[in-house]
Amino acid sequence: MLVRVDNPKDVKFAETTAAPAFGEIANFILNYLQIPPSRQ
């Protein structure tokens, strides 16, 4: 999965924009696919 932020405002590092978005999307997908926590 790739998270891309075009023209970010007031940020210098990916951990403040793309990383949280990646985590939320990944968590949603794992829950949607009903993958148990032991497999994550």
JOZIKA-V768726 format. One line per field, one symbol per residue. ss: DSSP state (A for helix, B for strand, O for the rest). psi: psi as a letter, one per 20 degrees, with the letter a starting at -180 (. if undefined). A space follows every 10 residues. Layout:
ss=???
psi=???
This chain:
ss=OOOOOOOOOO OOOAAAOAAA AAAAAAAAAA AAOOOOAAAO
psi=qpppoplqpk qhqhiifhgh gggggggggg ggjlpqhhi.
